[in-house]
Amino acid sequence: MTNDERGSVRCLIVIPCLNEAEHIEGVIENLGGALDDLDAQIVVADGGSTDGTRAIVARIATANPKVSLLDNPKRIQSAAVNGAVAACGNDCDYLIRIDAHGDYPRDYCQILVEEACVTDADSVVVGMQTVGFGRFQKATALAQNSKLGNGGSRHRTGAASHWTDHGHHALMRISAFRQIGGYDETFQHNEDAELDFRLNKAGYRIWMTDKTSMVYYPRTRVIPLFRQYFGYGRGRARNILKHRAWPSLRQMIPLAVAPVTAGALLAVMNWAAVIPFFAWAGACIAHGAWLAVGQRNPYGPLAALSAMVMHLAWSAGFWRELLAPRRPEPAYAQRREIAR
């Protein structure tokens, strides 16, 4: 694909953001090549940062008219992307979603556009590699990059390019995004999986490319990691409740973790109640030992702990959402705005 062909495709690059002063300037700078090679604009949709992020983006926007700052009063990522598309998506061909807390190759956007044009896909998703720096973050990254933490998810295991039903969101045809109503803003987690379900149901096609990928940095402490995966579990349960879309086998297995952990408390009445808990914990510890020995990675044992936190949190969040009293779902208020 030539530079002229790339330049004829108009792209809206959206960066949902909240308190990312440490990363935002580097992320925008890394996208400079996309602004040169594509007919593109960058919109940073900020959810009310208080750490100087807004001042950094405003300074960059003053120097570069292709960069702008957009308020996101709802704060969540789904609302950030919806708001950016509603405000700036007219006459754009593609939406490219960028995580302010990730790293991307300098030709990331260009490759996404090339893949979309070559395959005629309505959405292009990418693989994600997790990287850590501190001790706990490195251990969590190791867990998330292994089947212990990702369950064999293809967009986390470096699979070859293929048509898929879900992946890490990267590029989407704006006409398709608007046609299905954009992200459901009642989802604070798993909004990507929920949208992909509707994309597939509407007959749109999702292409996972192996020609580029992104790097993600996991939580650095136990409590934030637990909260994150508790939210993921709730989001998955809400997807099931909304669409009757039952999870795959690899997602079903961790569902037993919270009940098994709660059941272990019954060991005071019958010692056998603790056996399932020890079986799960033992499997995690054994896998962590294998990572330490097989991959010669000293963070293997700690990765087992990170995986146990993720499993328990995901399972607890799932059951909490599934068993909670149901309230009427709010109307799809954003659908009207996005379709403008």
C-alpha positions, 0 to 999 in steps of 0.5 A: 500500500503506497503512502498516497493510498494510505493518505486517502483513508481518513482515520480518527485515533481515540485515546481514552485517558484518565490520569496518564501524565506519565505516559500520554506525551510518549504515546502521542509522540509515538503516533506522529508517523500515523499523522504524517502517513494517514489523513488522521487526527488524534482525540484524547478523551479525558475523564477528568484527570487531575495529575497534569495530563490535561495540561500536557495534551493542551500544550501538544494540541496548541503546537499540533492542530491534528491533536485535540482534547475532549472532555469525557464526563462519564469517565469510562472508556466506552463513553470516551470512544463513543463521545469522540466518534459522535464529536469528531467521527463525521467523514472518517473511515476508520476508528483506531482505539489506543490505550494510554497505558500501552506501547505501540510500534511506530507503524501500528496505525499504518499497518492496521489500515493496510490490513483493513484495506487488504482484507476488507474487514470491518474490524481489525484486532491485535495480539497483546503482550504484557510486560512488567518492571517491578517484581509483582508487575513482572510476575503478573505479566508472566502469568498473563502471558501464560495459559495459567493467566490467559487460558489460551486466548488466541489474541494473547498467544501470538496466533497467526492472522485469522478471522475471529469473533473477538480480540483486542480492539484496534481498528473499526470501520466507523460506519459499522461502529455507528450502525450497531450503536457503538459501545454499550456505556452500561458496561464498565468492563468487557465493553469490547467483547460485548460490542464484538458480539453485536458486530458478529450478529450483524454480519460484520467481519473481524480480522486478527492480524499478526503483523502488529501488536501492542504492549500492555503494562499490568497492575503493580499491586494486588488490590488494584489487580483484584479490582480489575479482574473483579470488574472483568468477571462482572462484565462477562456475566453482564454479557451473558445476561444481555445476549445469552452468550455463554462463555467458552470452556476456558472461561467456564473453568475459572468460574468454579474458583470463588465457590470452591474457595467459599466451600473451603470454609466448610472444612470445619465441618468436613475436611473433604470440603477443602480438597477442591480448593487445594486442587486448584491452588496446587495446580496454580503453584505447580504451573508457577514452578513449571514456569520457573523451571521450564522457562528459567524465570524466577518470577514463576512462583509469584506468577502463581499468586498473581494468577490465583488473584486473577482467577478468584477475582474474575470468578467472584465478580462473575457470580456477584453480577449473575446473582445480584437482583436485576434492575431494568437496563437503561435505554441505549441513550448513546446510540442516537448520539453516535449515529449523528 
